[in-house]
Amino acid sequence: MEHPLHIYNSLTRRREQFVPLAEPHVGLYVCRPTVYGDAHLGHARPTPPAHLDGLTL
């Protein structure tokens, strides 16, 4: 990599170099509110648009 990307690993509590499993493709899992259950206050909390994280990478 010309400019390596380092990401904080909360499991090991260290900065680690990001290495794609299937370069040049990168997957991104995003947890968002679902619409399957009853409404609650947690749904009112705004979340940043998930696609911005992917565009940043």
PyMOL Python script that loads the backbone (N, CA, C, O; Angstrom):
from pymol import cmd

cmd.read_pdbstr("""\
ATOM      1  N   MET A   1       0.834  -1.189   0.000  1.00  0.00           N
ATOM      2  CA  MET A   1       0.000   0.000   0.000  1.00  0.00           C
ATOM      3  C   MET A   1       0.872   1.243   0.000  1.00  0.00           C
ATOM      4  O   MET A   1       1.870   1.324   0.716  1.00  0.00           O
ATOM      5  N   GLU A   2       0.481   2.195  -0.805  1.00  0.00           N
ATOM      6  CA  GLU A   2       1.241   3.433  -0.867  1.00  0.00           C
ATOM      7  C   GLU A   2       1.078   4.244   0.418  1.00  0.00           C
ATOM      8  O   GLU A   2       2.055   4.753   0.967  1.00  0.00           O
ATOM      9  N   HIS A   3      -0.178   4.362   0.899  1.00  0.00           N
ATOM     10  CA  HIS A   3      -0.481   5.072   2.141  1.00  0.00           C
ATOM     11  C   HIS A   3      -1.285   4.123   3.026  1.00  0.00           C
ATOM     12  O   HIS A   3      -2.506   4.055   2.891  1.00  0.00           O
ATOM     13  N   PRO A   4      -0.633   3.392   3.924  1.00  0.00           N
ATOM     14  CA  PRO A   4      -1.353   2.415   4.741  1.00  0.00           C
ATOM     15  C   PRO A   4      -2.382   3.086   5.645  1.00  0.00           C
ATOM     16  O   PRO A   4      -2.167   4.187   6.152  1.00  0.00           O
ATOM     17  N   LEU A   5      -3.494   2.400   5.830  1.00  0.00           N
ATOM     18  CA  LEU A   5      -4.579   2.881   6.673  1.00  0.00           C
ATOM     19  C   LEU A   5      -4.500   2.142   8.001  1.00  0.00           C
ATOM     20  O   LEU A   5      -4.483   0.911   8.025  1.00  0.00           O
ATOM     21  N   HIS A   6      -4.451   2.878   9.104  1.00  0.00           N
ATOM     22  CA  HIS A   6      -4.426   2.280  10.431  1.00  0.00           C
ATOM     23  C   HIS A   6      -5.757   2.550  11.115  1.00  0.00           C
ATOM     24  O   HIS A   6      -6.277   3.666  11.081  1.00  0.00           O
ATOM     25  N   ILE A   7      -6.296   1.510  11.735  1.00  0.00           N
ATOM     26  CA  ILE A   7      -7.593   1.590  12.402  1.00  0.00           C
ATOM     27  C   ILE A   7      -7.425   1.097  13.826  1.00  0.00           C
ATOM     28  O   ILE A   7      -6.655   0.171  14.080  1.00  0.00           O
ATOM     29  N   TYR A   8      -8.146   1.716  14.764  1.00  0.00           N
ATOM     30  CA  TYR A   8      -8.099   1.300  16.157  1.00  0.00           C
ATOM     31  C   TYR A   8      -8.931   0.036  16.338  1.00  0.00           C
ATOM     32  O   TYR A   8     -10.111   0.006  15.989  1.00  0.00           O
ATOM     33  N   ASN A   9      -8.314  -1.002  16.882  1.00  0.00           N
ATOM     34  CA  ASN A   9      -8.980  -2.266  17.154  1.00  0.00           C
ATOM     35  C   ASN A   9      -9.409  -2.236  18.617  1.00  0.00           C
ATOM     36  O   ASN A   9      -8.563  -2.299  19.509  1.00  0.00           O
ATOM     37  N   SER A  10     -10.718  -2.140  18.874  1.00  0.00           N
ATOM     38  CA  SER A  10     -11.195  -2.036  20.253  1.00  0.00           C
ATOM     39  C   SER A  10     -11.015  -3.343  21.024  1.00  0.00           C
ATOM     40  O   SER A  10     -11.030  -3.334  22.255  1.00  0.00           O
ATOM     41  N   LEU A  11     -10.845  -4.464  20.325  1.00  0.00           N
ATOM     42  CA  LEU A  11     -10.630  -5.743  20.994  1.00  0.00           C
ATOM     43  C   LEU A  11      -9.211  -5.832  21.579  1.00  0.00           C
ATOM     44  O   LEU A  11      -9.028  -6.229  22.730  1.00  0.00           O
ATOM     45  N   THR A  12      -8.221  -5.460  20.773  1.00  0.00           N
ATOM     46  CA  THR A  12      -6.830  -5.517  21.236  1.00  0.00           C
ATOM     47  C   THR A  12      -6.359  -4.191  21.827  1.00  0.00           C
ATOM     48  O   THR A  12      -5.286  -4.128  22.427  1.00  0.00           O
ATOM     49  N   ARG A  13      -7.148  -3.134  21.663  1.00  0.00           N
ATOM     50  CA  ARG A  13      -6.829  -1.786  22.142  1.00  0.00           C
ATOM     51  C   ARG A  13      -5.526  -1.260  21.547  1.00  0.00           C
ATOM     52  O   ARG A  13      -4.715  -0.633  22.229  1.00  0.00           O
ATOM     53  N   ARG A  14      -5.349  -1.539  20.241  1.00  0.00           N
ATOM     54  CA  ARG A  14      -4.152  -1.080  19.526  1.00  0.00           C
ATOM     55  C   ARG A  14      -4.544  -0.568  18.151  1.00  0.00           C
ATOM     56  O   ARG A  14      -5.582  -0.938  17.602  1.00  0.00           O
ATOM     57  N   ARG A  15      -3.691   0.294  17.607  1.00  0.00           N
ATOM     58  CA  ARG A  15      -3.834   0.709  16.212  1.00  0.00           C
ATOM     59  C   ARG A  15      -3.211  -0.377  15.355  1.00  0.00           C
ATOM     60  O   ARG A  15      -2.083  -0.804  15.602  1.00  0.00           O
ATOM     61  N   GLU A  16      -3.949  -0.823  14.345  1.00  0.00           N
ATOM     62  CA  GLU A  16      -3.452  -1.878  13.470  1.00  0.00           C
ATOM     63  C   GLU A  16      -3.616  -1.457  12.016  1.00  0.00           C
ATOM     64  O   GLU A  16      -4.538  -0.718  11.670  1.00  0.00           O
ATOM     65  N   GLN A  17      -2.723  -1.931  11.184  1.00  0.00           N
ATOM     66  CA  GLN A  17      -2.824  -1.627   9.763  1.00  0.00           C
ATOM     67  C   GLN A  17      -4.000  -2.399   9.174  1.00  0.00           C
ATOM     68  O   GLN A  17      -4.148  -3.598   9.411  1.00  0.00           O
ATOM     69  N   PHE A  18      -4.830  -1.703   8.407  1.00  0.00           N
ATOM     70  CA  PHE A  18      -5.974  -2.325   7.760  1.00  0.00           C
ATOM     71  C   PHE A  18      -5.504  -3.059   6.510  1.00  0.00           C
ATOM     72  O   PHE A  18      -4.849  -2.480   5.643  1.00  0.00           O
ATOM     73  N   VAL A  19      -5.850  -4.348   6.429  1.00  0.00           N
ATOM     74  CA  VAL A  19      -5.500  -5.166   5.272  1.00  0.00           C
ATOM     75  C   VAL A  19      -6.780  -5.818   4.760  1.00  0.00           C
ATOM     76  O   VAL A  19      -7.367  -6.631   5.474  1.00  0.00           O
ATOM     77  N   PRO A  20      -7.237  -5.492   3.547  1.00  0.00           N
ATOM     78  CA  PRO A  20      -8.460  -6.091   3.009  1.00  0.00           C
ATOM     79  C   PRO A  20      -8.319  -7.603   2.852  1.00  0.00           C
ATOM     80  O   PRO A  20      -7.248  -8.093   2.494  1.00  0.00           O
ATOM     81  N   LEU A  21      -9.391  -8.340   3.118  1.00  0.00           N
ATOM     82  CA  LEU A  21      -9.367  -9.789   2.958  1.00  0.00           C
ATOM     83  C   LEU A  21      -9.336 -10.181   1.493  1.00  0.00           C
ATOM     84  O   LEU A  21      -8.689 -11.162   1.127  1.00  0.00           O
ATOM     85  N   ALA A  22     -10.030  -9.425   0.647  1.00  0.00           N
ATOM     86  CA  ALA A  22     -10.095  -9.724  -0.790  1.00  0.00           C
ATOM     87  C   ALA A  22      -9.807  -8.439  -1.562  1.00  0.00           C
ATOM     88  O   ALA A  22     -10.698  -7.857  -2.181  1.00  0.00           O
ATOM     89  N   GLU A  23      -8.564  -8.014  -1.515  1.00  0.00           N
ATOM     90  CA  GLU A  23      -8.179  -6.766  -2.183  1.00  0.00           C
ATOM     91  C   GLU A  23      -8.476  -6.832  -3.672  1.00  0.00           C
ATOM     92  O   GLU A  23      -8.205  -7.873  -4.269  1.00  0.00           O
ATOM     93  N   PRO A  24      -9.004  -5.820  -4.309  1.00  0.00           N
ATOM     94  CA  PRO A  24      -9.189  -4.453  -3.862  1.00  0.00           C
ATOM     95  C   PRO A  24     -10.578  -4.186  -3.283  1.00  0.00           C
ATOM     96  O   PRO A  24     -10.949  -3.023  -3.123  1.00  0.00           O
ATOM     97  N   HIS A  25     -11.349  -5.211  -2.966  1.00  0.00           N
ATOM     98  CA  HIS A  25     -12.715  -5.030  -2.458  1.00  0.00           C
ATOM     99  C   HIS A  25     -12.719  -4.984  -0.932  1.00  0.00           C
ATOM    100  O   HIS A  25     -11.977  -5.703  -0.263  1.00  0.00           O
ATOM    101  N   VAL A  26     -13.589  -4.103  -0.401  1.00  0.00           N
ATOM    102  CA  VAL A  26     -13.733  -3.954   1.043  1.00  0.00           C
ATOM    103  C   VAL A  26     -15.217  -3.975   1.371  1.00  0.00           C
ATOM    104  O   VAL A  26     -16.004  -3.261   0.750  1.00  0.00           O
ATOM    105  N   GLY A  27     -15.599  -4.792   2.344  1.00  0.00           N
ATOM    106  CA  GLY A  27     -16.990  -4.826   2.798  1.00  0.00           C
ATOM    107  C   GLY A  27     -17.154  -3.932   4.019  1.00  0.00           C
ATOM    108  O   GLY A  27     -16.192  -3.678   4.743  1.00  0.00           O
ATOM    109  N   LEU A  28     -18.364  -3.458   4.244  1.00  0.00           N
ATOM    110  CA  LEU A  28     -18.625  -2.565   5.368  1.00  0.00           C
ATOM    111  C   LEU A  28     -19.942  -2.968   6.002  1.00  0.00           C
ATOM    112  O   LEU A  28     -20.986  -2.888   5.355  1.00  0.00           O
ATOM    113  N   TYR A  29     -19.915  -3.402   7.263  1.00  0.00           N
ATOM    114  CA  TYR A  29     -21.124  -3.755   7.994  1.00  0.00           C
ATOM    115  C   TYR A  29     -21.564  -2.547   8.790  1.00  0.00           C
ATOM    116  O   TYR A  29     -20.772  -1.949   9.518  1.00  0.00           O
ATOM    117  N   VAL A  30     -22.832  -2.189   8.651  1.00  0.00           N
ATOM    118  CA  VAL A  30     -23.359  -1.032   9.353  1.00  0.00           C
ATOM    119  C   VAL A  30     -24.603  -1.449  10.121  1.00  0.00           C
ATOM    120  O   VAL A  30     -25.534  -2.014   9.547  1.00  0.00           O
ATOM    121  N   CYS A  31     -24.620  -1.174  11.405  1.00  0.00           N
ATOM    122  CA  CYS A  31     -25.773  -1.482  12.245  1.00  0.00           C
ATOM    123  C   CYS A  31     -26.696  -0.266  12.246  1.00  0.00           C
ATOM    124  O   CYS A  31     -26.287   0.833  12.619  1.00  0.00           O
ATOM    125  N   ARG A  32     -27.920  -0.468  11.833  1.00  0.00           N
ATOM    126  CA  ARG A  32     -28.909   0.611  11.758  1.00  0.00           C
ATOM    127  C   ARG A  32     -30.198   0.150  12.425  1.00  0.00           C
ATOM    128  O   ARG A  32     -30.400  -1.049  12.616  1.00  0.00           O
ATOM    129  N   PRO A  33     -31.076   1.091  12.783  1.00  0.00           N
ATOM    130  CA  PRO A  33     -32.359   0.704  13.369  1.00  0.00           C
ATOM    131  C   PRO A  33     -33.187  -0.125  12.381  1.00  0.00           C
ATOM    132  O   PRO A  33     -33.153   0.106  11.172  1.00  0.00           O
ATOM    133  N   THR A  34     -33.921  -1.080  12.918  1.00  0.00           N
ATOM    134  CA  THR A  34     -34.804  -1.888  12.082  1.00  0.00           C
ATOM    135  C   THR A  34     -36.238  -1.406  12.246  1.00  0.00           C
ATOM    136  O   THR A  34     -36.555  -0.692  13.198  1.00  0.00           O
ATOM    137  N   VAL A  35     -37.087  -1.791  11.335  1.00  0.00           N
ATOM    138  CA  VAL A  35     -38.492  -1.373  11.393  1.00  0.00           C
ATOM    139  C   VAL A  35     -39.404  -2.538  11.757  1.00  0.00           C
ATOM    140  O   VAL A  35     -40.620  -2.453  11.583  1.00  0.00           O
ATOM    141  N   TYR A  36     -38.825  -3.625  12.260  1.00  0.00           N
ATOM    142  CA  TYR A  36     -39.618  -4.818  12.524  1.00  0.00           C
ATOM    143  C   TYR A  36     -40.293  -4.812  13.888  1.00  0.00           C
ATOM    144  O   TYR A  36     -41.292  -5.507  14.070  1.00  0.00           O
ATOM    145  N   GLY A  37     -39.786  -4.054  14.848  1.00  0.00           N
ATOM    146  CA  GLY A  37     -40.356  -4.047  16.188  1.00  0.00           C
ATOM    147  C   GLY A  37     -41.156  -2.784  16.451  1.00  0.00           C
ATOM    148  O   GLY A  37     -41.353  -1.949  15.569  1.00  0.00           O
ATOM    149  N   ASP A  38     -41.611  -2.670  17.691  1.00  0.00           N
ATOM    150  CA  ASP A  38     -42.350  -1.477  18.104  1.00  0.00           C
ATOM    151  C   ASP A  38     -41.404  -0.276  18.164  1.00  0.00           C
ATOM    152  O   ASP A  38     -40.203  -0.418  18.394  1.00  0.00           O
ATOM    153  N   ALA A  39     -41.974   0.896  17.951  1.00  0.00           N
ATOM    154  CA  ALA A  39     -41.177   2.127  18.004  1.00  0.00           C
ATOM    155  C   ALA A  39     -40.759   2.410  19.449  1.00  0.00           C
ATOM    156  O   ALA A  39     -41.512   2.132  20.381  1.00  0.00           O
ATOM    157  N   HIS A  40     -39.546   2.970  19.632  1.00  0.00           N
ATOM    158  CA  HIS A  40     -39.069   3.370  20.953  1.00  0.00           C
ATOM    159  C   HIS A  40     -38.151   4.570  20.796  1.00  0.00           C
ATOM    160  O   HIS A  40     -37.829   4.969  19.677  1.00  0.00           O
ATOM    161  N   LEU A  41     -37.729   5.147  21.918  1.00  0.00           N
ATOM    162  CA  LEU A  41     -36.934   6.375  21.878  1.00  0.00           C
ATOM    163  C   LEU A  41     -35.601   6.202  21.163  1.00  0.00           C
ATOM    164  O   LEU A  41     -35.068   7.175  20.629  1.00  0.00           O
ATOM    165  N   GLY A  42     -35.054   5.006  21.136  1.00  0.00           N
ATOM    166  CA  GLY A  42     -33.799   4.777  20.440  1.00  0.00           C
ATOM    167  C   GLY A  42     -33.888   5.079  18.955  1.00  0.00           C
ATOM    168  O   GLY A  42     -32.880   5.412  18.331  1.00  0.00           O
ATOM    169  N   HIS A  43     -35.082   4.968  18.377  1.00  0.00           N
ATOM    170  CA  HIS A  43     -35.255   5.281  16.961  1.00  0.00           C
ATOM    171  C   HIS A  43     -35.163   6.786  16.699  1.00  0.00           C
ATOM    172  O   HIS A  43     -34.888   7.203  15.574  1.00  0.00           O
ATOM    173  N   ALA A  44     -35.389   7.595  17.726  1.00  0.00           N
ATOM    174  CA  ALA A  44     -35.362   9.047  17.551  1.00  0.00           C
ATOM    175  C   ALA A  44     -33.936   9.587  17.515  1.00  0.00           C
ATOM    176  O   ALA A  44     -33.718  10.707  17.055  1.00  0.00           O
ATOM    177  N   ARG A  45     -32.964   8.812  17.989  1.00  0.00           N
ATOM    178  CA  ARG A  45     -31.575   9.267  17.993  1.00  0.00           C
ATOM    179  C   ARG A  45     -31.048   9.316  16.560  1.00  0.00           C
ATOM    180  O   ARG A  45     -31.084   8.305  15.859  1.00  0.00           O
ATOM    181  N   PRO A  46     -30.567  10.459  16.120  1.00  0.00           N
ATOM    182  CA  PRO A  46     -30.051  10.542  14.740  1.00  0.00           C
ATOM    183  C   PRO A  46     -28.753   9.757  14.582  1.00  0.00           C
ATOM    184  O   PRO A  46     -27.921   9.733  15.488  1.00  0.00           O
ATOM    185  N   THR A  47     -28.587   9.125  13.444  1.00  0.00           N
ATOM    186  CA  THR A  47     -27.354   8.412  13.129  1.00  0.00           C
ATOM    187  C   THR A  47     -26.759   9.010  11.864  1.00  0.00           C
ATOM    188  O   THR A  47     -27.498   9.394  10.957  1.00  0.00           O
ATOM    189  N   PRO A  48     -25.440   9.095  11.791  1.00  0.00           N
ATOM    190  CA  PRO A  48     -24.830   9.651  10.570  1.00  0.00           C
ATOM    191  C   PRO A  48     -25.084   8.729   9.383  1.00  0.00           C
ATOM    192  O   PRO A  48     -25.184   7.514   9.556  1.00  0.00           O
ATOM    193  N   PRO A  49     -25.188   9.280   8.204  1.00  0.00           N
ATOM    194  CA  PRO A  49     -25.406   8.441   7.010  1.00  0.00           C
ATOM    195  C   PRO A  49     -24.287   7.429   6.863  1.00  0.00           C
ATOM    196  O   PRO A  49     -23.114   7.801   6.828  1.00  0.00           O
ATOM    197  N   ALA A  50     -24.636   6.155   6.777  1.00  0.00           N
ATOM    198  CA  ALA A  50     -23.646   5.071   6.716  1.00  0.00           C
ATOM    199  C   ALA A  50     -22.778   5.137   5.481  1.00  0.00           C
ATOM    200  O   ALA A  50     -21.615   4.734   5.516  1.00  0.00           O
ATOM    201  N   HIS A  51     -23.323   5.636   4.397  1.00  0.00           N
ATOM    202  CA  HIS A  51     -22.538   5.633   3.166  1.00  0.00           C
ATOM    203  C   HIS A  51     -21.356   6.595   3.249  1.00  0.00           C
ATOM    204  O   HIS A  51     -20.410   6.456   2.473  1.00  0.00           O
ATOM    205  N   LEU A  52     -21.379   7.560   4.158  1.00  0.00           N
ATOM    206  CA  LEU A  52     -20.251   8.489   4.276  1.00  0.00           C
ATOM    207  C   LEU A  52     -19.003   7.770   4.778  1.00  0.00           C
ATOM    208  O   LEU A  52     -17.890   8.113   4.380  1.00  0.00           O
ATOM    209  N   ASP A  53     -19.179   6.762   5.661  1.00  0.00           N
ATOM    210  CA  ASP A  53     -18.017   5.995   6.113  1.00  0.00           C
ATOM    211  C   ASP A  53     -17.374   5.273   4.954  1.00  0.00           C
ATOM    212  O   ASP A  53     -16.150   5.256   4.831  1.00  0.00           O
ATOM    213  N   GLY A  54     -18.192   4.673   4.096  1.00  0.00           N
ATOM    214  CA  GLY A  54     -17.663   3.966   2.936  1.00  0.00           C
ATOM    215  C   GLY A  54     -16.975   4.896   1.962  1.00  0.00           C
ATOM    216  O   GLY A  54     -15.957   4.541   1.369  1.00  0.00           O
ATOM    217  N   LEU A  55     -17.523   6.080   1.796  1.00  0.00           N
ATOM    218  CA  LEU A  55     -16.901   7.044   0.881  1.00  0.00           C
ATOM    219  C   LEU A  55     -15.581   7.554   1.444  1.00  0.00           C
ATOM    220  O   LEU A  55     -14.657   7.856   0.688  1.00  0.00           O
ATOM    221  N   THR A  56     -15.489   7.651   2.770  1.00  0.00           N
ATOM    222  CA  THR A  56     -14.271   8.125   3.400  1.00  0.00           C
ATOM    223  C   THR A  56     -13.145   7.127   3.209  1.00  0.00           C
ATOM    224  O   THR A  56     -11.999   7.514   2.980  1.00  0.00           O
ATOM    225  N   LEU A  57     -13.471   5.831   3.304  1.00  0.00           N
ATOM    226  CA  LEU A  57     -12.430   4.828   3.113  1.00  0.00           C
ATOM    227  C   LEU A  57     -11.986   4.824   1.673  1.00  0.00           C
ATOM    228  O   LEU A  57     -11.110   4.045   1.300  1.00  0.00           O
TER     229      LEU A  57
END
""", "prot")
cmd.dss("prot")
cmd.show_as("cartoon", "prot")
cmd.util.cbc("prot")
cmd.orient("prot")
